[in-house]
């Protein structure tokens, strides 16, 4: 199984209990979880891909051709809110993480 981790957060050094330095990638590896830093790709293609998957022509009936190709359960309230609020203009936006997971 491939497990991706945010490369900046995963490699961020902090003071460990033993007085040395550690990072999340190393800590998880010691627990048997091998994490691969996610590629630092541009956000725009991923956001555009989400929009493309959600698009359809509302003027026509929904059918096998005219329908969204991506659905989000109405129980995923944080994901829905993130898509409504994230503007893609800043990397430290509070609604960025759920959109990153979708990308």
C-alpha positions, 0 to 999 in steps of 0.5 A: 500500500502506498501512503503519501504524506505532505512533504513539508509537514512530514520532513519538518524537524522537531525536538524529540523526547530523547532531546534529539531531532525527529520528523514525522516521516521517521517517526511513522517509519519506526511504527512500520508505516512507510510514507512517501512524500507527495509530489509538490505539483501545482494545485491548479491542474488538480482543482481544474480536474475536480471542476471537470469531474463535477461539471454537467449541463444543467439545461439538459436532463441528467443521463449517462453522458450528461452527469457529474463524474464525481460525487461527494456524500452530503455527510461529508460536511467539511469537504463540502464546506472546503470546496465552497470556501477555498479560493486557491490563492493561499497555501495556508488557507484553513479550508485547503487540506480537504481540497488537497485530499480530493486532488 
